[in-house]
Amino acid sequence: MYEFLLTFMLVLSIFTILVIALQPTRTQSSSNAFMGGAGELFEKQKARGLEAFLIKTTVVCLILFFGVSYVLSRFF
Protein backbone atom coordinates (compact mmCIF):
# COMPACT_ATOMS: atom_id res chain seq x y z
CA MET A 1 0.00 0.00 0.00
CA TYR A 2 2.86 2.37 0.87
CA GLU A 3 4.56 1.83 -2.52
CA PHE A 4 1.27 2.36 -4.34
CA LEU A 5 0.66 5.68 -2.55
CA LEU A 6 4.21 6.86 -3.25
CA THR A 7 3.88 5.98 -6.93
CA PHE A 8 0.49 7.68 -7.10
CA MET A 9 1.95 10.77 -5.44
CA LEU A 10 4.83 10.89 -7.93
CA VAL A 11 2.51 10.59 -10.94
CA LEU A 12 0.12 13.13 -9.44
CA SER A 13 2.90 15.65 -8.81
CA ILE A 14 4.18 15.38 -12.40
CA PHE A 15 0.63 15.72 -13.76
CA THR A 16 0.02 18.77 -11.53
CA ILE A 17 3.19 20.45 -12.79
CA LEU A 18 2.09 19.86 -16.40
CA VAL A 19 -1.41 21.22 -15.77
CA ILE A 20 -0.03 24.34 -14.09
CA ALA A 21 2.45 24.88 -16.92
CA LEU A 22 -0.37 24.69 -19.51
CA GLN A 23 -2.40 27.49 -17.92
CA PRO A 24 -2.32 30.78 -19.85
CA THR A 25 -0.79 33.87 -18.33
CA ARG A 26 -3.01 36.71 -17.11
CA THR A 27 -0.98 39.65 -18.42
CA GLN A 28 1.35 40.17 -21.34
CA SER A 29 4.27 41.31 -19.17
CA SER A 30 5.01 42.32 -15.61
CA SER A 31 5.49 45.95 -16.64
CA ASN A 32 1.82 46.02 -17.71
CA ALA A 33 0.76 46.01 -14.06
CA PHE A 34 2.74 49.16 -13.30
CA MET A 35 1.96 51.04 -16.49
CA GLY A 36 -1.33 51.45 -18.34
CA GLY A 37 -2.56 47.86 -18.06
CA ALA A 38 -3.33 47.91 -14.34
CA GLY A 39 -7.05 48.35 -14.98
CA GLU A 40 -7.20 45.12 -16.94
CA LEU A 41 -5.35 43.25 -14.21
CA PHE A 42 -8.10 43.68 -11.62
CA GLU A 43 -11.14 43.26 -13.85
CA LYS A 44 -13.36 40.33 -13.00
CA GLN A 45 -13.24 37.83 -15.81
CA LYS A 46 -14.83 34.42 -15.61
CA ALA A 47 -12.66 31.61 -16.92
CA ARG A 48 -14.21 29.74 -19.84
CA GLY A 49 -13.42 26.67 -21.87
CA LEU A 50 -9.98 25.16 -21.53
CA GLU A 51 -8.90 27.66 -18.88
CA ALA A 52 -11.80 26.71 -16.58
CA PHE A 53 -11.06 23.02 -17.09
CA LEU A 54 -7.37 23.54 -16.24
CA ILE A 55 -8.23 25.47 -13.07
CA LYS A 56 -10.62 22.76 -11.88
CA THR A 57 -8.11 20.04 -12.73
CA THR A 58 -5.39 21.87 -10.79
CA VAL A 59 -7.61 22.21 -7.72
CA VAL A 60 -8.54 18.50 -7.79
CA CYS A 61 -4.92 17.45 -8.26
CA LEU A 62 -3.72 19.59 -5.38
CA ILE A 63 -6.46 18.34 -3.04
CA LEU A 64 -5.53 14.76 -3.91
CA PHE A 65 -1.83 15.54 -3.46
CA PHE A 66 -2.33 16.99 0.01
CA GLY A 67 -4.67 14.13 0.94
CA VAL A 68 -2.10 11.50 -0.07
CA SER A 69 0.62 13.47 1.73
CA TYR A 70 -1.47 13.51 4.88
CA VAL A 71 -2.17 9.80 4.69
CA LEU A 72 1.49 8.99 4.12
CA SER A 73 2.66 11.19 7.00
CA ARG A 74 -0.04 10.08 9.42
CA PHE A 75 -0.28 6.33 8.87
CA PHE A 76 3.09 5.26 7.45
N, CA, C and O atoms as CSV, one atom per row, in Angstrom:
chain,resi,resn,atom,element,x,y,z
A,1,MET,N,N,0.827,-1.196,0.000
A,1,MET,CA,C,0.000,0.000,0.000
A,1,MET,C,C,0.875,1.264,0.000
A,1,MET,O,O,0.576,2.240,-0.689
A,2,TYR,N,N,1.952,1.226,0.782
A,2,TYR,CA,C,2.858,2.369,0.865
A,2,TYR,C,C,3.482,2.675,-0.493
A,2,TYR,O,O,3.552,3.836,-0.895
A,3,GLU,N,N,3.939,1.633,-1.207
A,3,GLU,CA,C,4.559,1.831,-2.519
A,3,GLU,C,C,3.551,2.367,-3.529
A,3,GLU,O,O,3.884,3.206,-4.366
A,4,PHE,N,N,2.325,1.878,-3.445
A,4,PHE,CA,C,1.270,2.364,-4.341
A,4,PHE,C,C,1.016,3.850,-4.118
A,4,PHE,O,O,0.911,4.611,-5.080
A,5,LEU,N,N,0.916,4.272,-2.847
A,5,LEU,CA,C,0.665,5.683,-2.555
A,5,LEU,C,C,1.832,6.570,-2.981
A,5,LEU,O,O,1.622,7.680,-3.471
A,6,LEU,N,N,3.052,6.089,-2.799
A,6,LEU,CA,C,4.209,6.858,-3.251
A,6,LEU,C,C,4.233,7.009,-4.771
A,6,LEU,O,O,4.524,8.086,-5.291
A,7,THR,N,N,3.928,5.929,-5.472
A,7,THR,CA,C,3.880,5.983,-6.932
A,7,THR,C,C,2.767,6.913,-7.407
A,7,THR,O,O,2.955,7.699,-8.335
A,8,PHE,N,N,1.614,6.816,-6.762
A,8,PHE,CA,C,0.487,7.683,-7.102
A,8,PHE,C,C,0.845,9.145,-6.858
A,8,PHE,O,O,0.492,10.018,-7.651
A,9,MET,N,N,1.546,9.408,-5.757
A,9,MET,CA,C,1.948,10.774,-5.439
A,9,MET,C,C,2.945,11.310,-6.468
A,9,MET,O,O,2.873,12.480,-6.845
A,10,LEU,N,N,3.858,10.481,-6.917
A,10,LEU,CA,C,4.828,10.894,-7.932
A,10,LEU,C,C,4.131,11.228,-9.250
A,10,LEU,O,O,4.401,12.269,-9.849
A,11,VAL,N,N,3.248,10.361,-9.695
A,11,VAL,CA,C,2.514,10.589,-10.942
A,11,VAL,C,C,1.637,11.837,-10.813
A,11,VAL,O,O,1.561,12.649,-11.735
A,12,LEU,N,N,0.984,11.979,-9.672
A,12,LEU,CA,C,0.120,13.131,-9.441
A,12,LEU,C,C,0.910,14.433,-9.423
A,12,LEU,O,O,0.436,15.444,-9.941
A,13,SER,N,N,2.098,14.427,-8.841
A,13,SER,CA,C,2.900,15.654,-8.811
A,13,SER,C,C,3.371,16.047,-10.204
A,13,SER,O,O,3.378,17.232,-10.538
A,14,ILE,N,N,3.764,15.077,-11.020
A,14,ILE,CA,C,4.178,15.377,-12.396
A,14,ILE,C,C,2.994,15.901,-13.204
A,14,ILE,O,O,3.135,16.863,-13.959
A,15,PHE,N,N,1.832,15.274,-13.050
A,15,PHE,CA,C,0.629,15.719,-13.758
A,15,PHE,C,C,0.238,17.129,-13.325
A,15,PHE,O,O,-0.165,17.938,-14.161
A,16,THR,N,N,0.351,17.438,-12.029
A,16,THR,CA,C,0.024,18.771,-11.530
A,16,THR,C,C,0.955,19.822,-12.118
A,16,THR,O,O,0.510,20.906,-12.494
A,17,ILE,N,N,2.229,19.513,-12.199
A,17,ILE,CA,C,3.192,20.446,-12.794
A,17,ILE,C,C,2.833,20.721,-14.246
A,17,ILE,O,O,2.884,21.867,-14.691
A,18,LEU,N,N,2.471,19.681,-14.990
A,18,LEU,CA,C,2.092,19.860,-16.395
A,18,LEU,C,C,0.836,20.711,-16.549
A,18,LEU,O,O,0.765,21.573,-17.424
A,19,VAL,N,N,-0.157,20.461,-15.688
A,19,VAL,CA,C,-1.409,21.222,-15.771
A,19,VAL,C,C,-1.164,22.692,-15.439
A,19,VAL,O,O,-1.724,23.574,-16.090
A,20,ILE,N,N,-0.342,22.960,-14.444
A,20,ILE,CA,C,-0.032,24.340,-14.088
A,20,ILE,C,C,0.749,25.026,-15.211
A,20,ILE,O,O,0.521,26.201,-15.498
A,21,ALA,N,N,1.658,24.302,-15.839
A,21,ALA,CA,C,2.446,24.883,-16.925
A,21,ALA,C,C,1.589,25.186,-18.157
A,21,ALA,O,O,1.930,26.079,-18.932
A,22,LEU,N,N,0.499,24.470,-18.348
A,22,LEU,CA,C,-0.367,24.690,-19.506
A,22,LEU,C,C,-1.296,25.893,-19.352
A,22,LEU,O,O,-1.857,26.367,-20.340
A,23,GLN,N,N,-1.464,26.388,-18.138
A,23,GLN,CA,C,-2.397,27.492,-17.925
A,23,GLN,C,C,-1.865,28.775,-18.559
A,23,GLN,O,O,-0.674,29.071,-18.469
A,24,PRO,N,N,-2.754,29.534,-19.201
A,24,PRO,CA,C,-2.315,30.776,-19.854
A,24,PRO,C,C,-1.996,31.850,-18.822
A,24,PRO,O,O,-2.512,31.834,-17.705
A,25,THR,N,N,-1.141,32.776,-19.218
A,25,THR,CA,C,-0.787,33.874,-18.327
A,25,THR,C,C,-1.902,34.910,-18.312
A,25,THR,O,O,-2.698,34.993,-19.247
A,26,ARG,N,N,-1.950,35.694,-17.253
A,26,ARG,CA,C,-3.006,36.710,-17.109
A,26,ARG,C,C,-2.648,38.021,-17.803
A,26,ARG,O,O,-3.529,38.688,-18.346
A,27,THR,N,N,-1.393,38.392,-17.794
A,27,THR,CA,C,-0.980,39.653,-18.420
A,27,THR,C,C,0.104,39.367,-19.441
A,27,THR,O,O,0.713,38.298,-19.435
A,28,GLN,N,N,0.339,40.329,-20.315
A,28,GLN,CA,C,1.352,40.166,-21.344
A,28,GLN,C,C,2.757,40.252,-20.753
A,28,GLN,O,O,3.644,39.498,-21.153
A,29,SER,N,N,2.965,41.166,-19.803
A,29,SER,CA,C,4.273,41.311,-19.173
A,29,SER,C,C,4.086,41.894,-17.782
A,29,SER,O,O,3.021,42.421,-17.458
A,30,SER,N,N,5.118,41.798,-16.969
A,30,SER,CA,C,5.011,42.323,-15.609
A,30,SER,C,C,4.970,43.847,-15.589
A,30,SER,O,O,4.430,44.436,-14.653
A,31,SER,N,N,5.526,44.482,-16.594
A,31,SER,CA,C,5.489,45.948,-16.638
A,31,SER,C,C,4.082,46.464,-16.914
A,31,SER,O,O,3.795,47.628,-16.635
A,32,ASN,N,N,3.210,45.638,-17.449
A,32,ASN,CA,C,1.822,46.016,-17.711
A,32,ASN,C,C,1.101,46.399,-16.423
A,32,ASN,O,O,0.249,47.287,-16.431
A,33,ALA,N,N,1.435,45.739,-15.321
A,33,ALA,CA,C,0.764,46.008,-14.057
A,33,ALA,C,C,1.113,47.389,-13.518
A,33,ALA,O,O,0.304,48.006,-12.826
A,34,PHE,N,N,2.306,47.878,-13.828
A,34,PHE,CA,C,2.742,49.160,-13.304
A,34,PHE,C,C,2.475,50.311,-14.266
A,34,PHE,O,O,2.490,51.475,-13.865
A,35,MET,N,N,2.236,49.993,-15.507
A,35,MET,CA,C,1.957,51.041,-16.489
A,35,MET,C,C,0.458,51.081,-16.773
A,35,MET,O,O,-0.340,50.963,-15.842
A,36,GLY,N,N,0.066,51.239,-17.995
A,36,GLY,CA,C,-1.333,51.447,-18.336
A,36,GLY,C,C,-2.232,50.244,-18.230
A,36,GLY,O,O,-3.451,50.408,-18.295
A,37,GLY,N,N,-1.715,49.051,-18.073
A,37,GLY,CA,C,-2.556,47.861,-18.064
A,37,GLY,C,C,-3.064,47.453,-16.711
A,37,GLY,O,O,-3.603,46.354,-16.581
A,38,ALA,N,N,-2.924,48.281,-15.688
A,38,ALA,CA,C,-3.331,47.908,-14.336
A,38,ALA,C,C,-4.847,47.747,-14.235
A,38,ALA,O,O,-5.323,46.943,-13.435
A,39,GLY,N,N,-5.603,48.485,-15.020
A,39,GLY,CA,C,-7.054,48.346,-14.985
A,39,GLY,C,C,-7.521,46.986,-15.462
A,39,GLY,O,O,-8.494,46.441,-14.942
A,40,GLU,N,N,-6.841,46.444,-16.435
A,40,GLU,CA,C,-7.195,45.122,-16.944
A,40,GLU,C,C,-6.830,44.018,-15.961
A,40,GLU,O,O,-7.452,42.956,-15.955
A,41,LEU,N,N,-5.828,44.266,-15.134
A,41,LEU,CA,C,-5.351,43.249,-14.209
A,41,LEU,C,C,-6.398,42.906,-13.164
A,41,LEU,O,O,-6.520,41.748,-12.767
A,42,PHE,N,N,-7.161,43.907,-12.710
A,42,PHE,CA,C,-8.095,43.679,-11.621
A,42,PHE,C,C,-9.545,43.537,-12.074
A,42,PHE,O,O,-10.445,43.488,-11.236
A,43,GLU,N,N,-9.784,43.469,-13.352
A,43,GLU,CA,C,-11.145,43.256,-13.845
A,43,GLU,C,C,-11.572,41.834,-13.547
A,43,GLU,O,O,-10.766,40.904,-13.582
A,44,LYS,N,N,-12.849,41.680,-13.254
A,44,LYS,CA,C,-13.356,40.333,-12.999
A,44,LYS,C,C,-13.681,39.682,-14.332
A,44,LYS,O,O,-14.522,40.159,-15.093
A,45,GLN,N,N,-12.990,38.579,-14.591
A,45,GLN,CA,C,-13.239,37.830,-15.811
A,45,GLN,C,C,-13.464,36.386,-15.426
A,45,GLN,O,O,-12.663,35.805,-14.694
A,46,LYS,N,N,-14.535,35.805,-15.904
A,46,LYS,CA,C,-14.834,34.418,-15.606
A,46,LYS,C,C,-14.095,33.532,-16.605
A,46,LYS,O,O,-14.144,33.744,-17.817
A,47,ALA,N,N,-13.408,32.530,-16.053
A,47,ALA,CA,C,-12.662,31.611,-16.915
A,47,ALA,C,C,-13.642,30.748,-17.702
A,47,ALA,O,O,-14.649,30.286,-17.166
A,48,ARG,N,N,-13.333,30.538,-18.977
A,48,ARG,CA,C,-14.208,29.740,-19.839
A,48,ARG,C,C,-13.386,28.729,-20.607
A,48,ARG,O,O,-12.194,28.925,-20.845
A,49,GLY,N,N,-14.032,27.651,-20.988
A,49,GLY,CA,C,-13.419,26.670,-21.869
A,49,GLY,C,C,-12.260,25.928,-21.233
A,49,GLY,O,O,-12.361,25.401,-20.125
A,50,LEU,N,N,-11.163,25.902,-21.962
A,50,LEU,CA,C,-9.982,25.161,-21.530
A,50,LEU,C,C,-9.407,25.724,-20.234
A,50,LEU,O,O,-8.939,24.971,-19.380
A,51,GLU,N,N,-9.441,27.038,-20.087
A,51,GLU,CA,C,-8.899,27.659,-18.876
A,51,GLU,C,C,-9.668,27.220,-17.633
A,51,GLU,O,O,-9.057,26.936,-16.603
A,52,ALA,N,N,-10.984,27.161,-17.713
A,52,ALA,CA,C,-11.798,26.706,-16.582
A,52,ALA,C,C,-11.513,25.244,-16.260
A,52,ALA,O,O,-11.428,24.866,-15.091
A,53,PHE,N,N,-11.368,24.429,-17.288
A,53,PHE,CA,C,-11.057,23.018,-17.085
A,53,PHE,C,C,-9.694,22.848,-16.411
A,53,PHE,O,O,-9.549,22.015,-15.516
A,54,LEU,N,N,-8.698,23.628,-16.832
A,54,LEU,CA,C,-7.368,23.536,-16.238
A,54,LEU,C,C,-7.368,23.982,-14.780
A,54,LEU,O,O,-6.669,23.395,-13.954
A,55,ILE,N,N,-8.140,25.007,-14.457
A,55,ILE,CA,C,-8.228,25.475,-13.074
A,55,ILE,C,C,-8.863,24.404,-12.193
A,55,ILE,O,O,-8.367,24.124,-11.102
A,56,LYS,N,N,-9.952,23.807,-12.658
A,56,LYS,CA,C,-10.617,22.760,-11.877
A,56,LYS,C,C,-9.720,21.536,-11.722
A,56,LYS,O,O,-9.671,20.929,-10.652
A,57,THR,N,N,-9.018,21.179,-12.780
A,57,THR,CA,C,-8.108,20.036,-12.729
A,57,THR,C,C,-6.967,20.297,-11.749
A,57,THR,O,O,-6.559,19.394,-11.019
A,58,THR,N,N,-6.457,21.515,-11.728
A,58,THR,CA,C,-5.395,21.872,-10.794
A,58,THR,C,C,-5.869,21.764,-9.353
A,58,THR,O,O,-5.154,21.234,-8.501
A,59,VAL,N,N,-7.063,22.259,-9.075
A,59,VAL,CA,C,-7.607,22.205,-7.717
A,59,VAL,C,C,-7.786,20.753,-7.269
A,59,VAL,O,O,-7.420,20.404,-6.147
A,60,VAL,N,N,-8.341,19.911,-8.130
A,60,VAL,CA,C,-8.542,18.505,-7.787
A,60,VAL,C,C,-7.204,17.810,-7.558
A,60,VAL,O,O,-7.058,17.046,-6.603
A,61,CYS,N,N,-6.238,18.066,-8.417
A,61,CYS,CA,C,-4.916,17.446,-8.263
A,61,CYS,C,C,-4.253,17.860,-6.960
A,61,CYS,O,O,-3.656,17.026,-6.278
A,62,LEU,N,N,-4.349,19.129,-6.605
A,62,LEU,CA,C,-3.716,19.590,-5.378
A,62,LEU,C,C,-4.420,19.065,-4.135
A,62,LEU,O,O,-3.761,18.770,-3.138
A,63,ILE,N,N,-5.732,18.943,-4.171
A,63,ILE,CA,C,-6.456,18.344,-3.043
A,63,ILE,C,C,-6.047,16.891,-2.875
A,63,ILE,O,O,-5.798,16.439,-1.757
A,64,LEU,N,N,-5.977,16.154,-3.980
A,64,LEU,CA,C,-5.526,14.756,-3.909
A,64,LEU,C,C,-4.086,14.657,-3.416
A,64,LEU,O,O,-3.761,13.771,-2.627
A,65,PHE,N,N,-3.226,15.554,-3.873
A,65,PHE,CA,C,-1.825,15.544,-3.459
A,65,PHE,C,C,-1.696,15.748,-1.948
A,65,PHE,O,O,-0.967,15.018,-1.276
A,66,PHE,N,N,-2.407,16.741,-1.423
A,66,PHE,CA,C,-2.327,16.989,0.012
A,66,PHE,C,C,-2.991,15.872,0.812
A,66,PHE,O,O,-2.549,15.561,1.918
A,67,GLY,N,N,-4.043,15.270,0.272
A,67,GLY,CA,C,-4.669,14.128,0.939
A,67,GLY,C,C,-3.729,12.935,1.029
A,67,GLY,O,O,-3.614,12.310,2.084
A,68,VAL,N,N,-3.058,12.617,-0.072
A,68,VAL,CA,C,-2.105,11.501,-0.073
A,68,VAL,C,C,-0.919,11.829,0.836
A,68,VAL,O,O,-0.417,10.945,1.530
A,69,SER,N,N,-0.470,13.068,0.842
A,69,SER,CA,C,0.622,13.475,1.727
A,69,SER,C,C,0.232,13.295,3.188
A,69,SER,O,O,1.029,12.825,4.000
A,70,TYR,N,N,-0.987,13.670,3.512
A,70,TYR,CA,C,-1.470,13.511,4.882
A,70,TYR,C,C,-1.537,12.041,5.279
A,70,TYR,O,O,-1.108,11.663,6.370
A,71,VAL,N,N,-2.074,11.225,4.394
A,71,VAL,CA,C,-2.172,9.795,4.693
A,71,VAL,C,C,-0.795,9.184,4.874
A,71,VAL,O,O,-0.581,8.398,5.797
A,72,LEU,N,N,0.141,9.538,4.004
A,72,LEU,CA,C,1.494,8.994,4.118
A,72,LEU,C,C,2.184,9.451,5.409
A,72,LEU,O,O,2.889,8.667,6.045
A,73,SER,N,N,1.988,10.687,5.788
A,73,SER,CA,C,2.658,11.193,6.997
A,73,SER,C,C,1.991,10.701,8.271
A,73,SER,O,O,2.656,10.551,9.296
A,74,ARG,N,N,0.702,10.449,8.223
A,74,ARG,CA,C,-0.040,10.077,9.421
A,74,ARG,C,C,0.000,8.571,9.697
A,74,ARG,O,O,0.121,8.159,10.850
A,75,PHE,N,N,-0.099,7.767,8.671
A,75,PHE,CA,C,-0.282,6.331,8.871
A,75,PHE,C,C,0.925,5.491,8.482
A,75,PHE,O,O,0.937,4.292,8.758
A,76,PHE,N,N,1.945,6.075,7.850
A,76,PHE,CA,C,3.090,5.255,7.454
A,76,PHE,C,C,4.362,5.783,8.022
A,76,PHE,O,O,5.426,5.211,7.787
